[in-house]
Amino acid sequence: MLTPELLDELPLLRIQFAGIVAPRFPHLLAQLKLLSDIFEDSADGVFPGVFLAARKETALALRYTAKNTDIISDHVPEIGYADDSLIVRTVLKRHRGLFRDYCRFRKIRWSKITLAP
């Protein structure tokens, strides 16, 4: 759900995400950082022009990853973050142009986020 409270939660979510250990999904942490950064920057007006659909899907991915209960428990060895990674990657792919533009804006290499050219 897209609410102003998500902005207040971002610092705690970032701390929670930093504790993720998911060697099978090596880009997940960088992807979550990108999602949280663009969400905050678009809300603050630092990076304007983010469509509502992209903001809602970004919020969904952040909230889903932060949930303790999801489709595949995060505590399942090897695959615990598979569902989280899938949702995050889907949001990144659906709004690829927007996220690439944001990466250029923040001088982040897109290939470090997605392994895509």
WOJOVEN-V360391 format. One record per backbone hydrogen bond with DSSP energy under -1.0 kcal/mol. NH is the residue of the N-H (numbers start at 1). CO is the residue of the C=O. If there is no record, write none. Layout:
# WOJOVEN-V360391
nh: [NH NH]
co: [CO CO]
This chain:
# WOJOVEN-V360391
nh: [6 7 9 10 13 14 15 16 17 18 20 25 28 31 32 33 34 35 36 37 38 39 40 41 42 43 44 46 47 55 56 57 58 59 60 61 62 63 64 65 66 67 76 79 80 82 85 86 87 88 89 90 91 92 93 94 95 96 99 100 101 102 103 104 105 106 108 112 113 114 115]
co: [3 4 5 6 9 10 11 12 13 14 17 22 25 27 28 29 30 31 32 33 34 35 36 37 38 39 40 41 41 51 52 53 54 55 56 57 58 59 60 61 62 63 73 77 76 79 81 82 83 84 85 86 87 88 89 90 91 93 95 96 97 98 99 100 101 102 103 109 110 110 111]
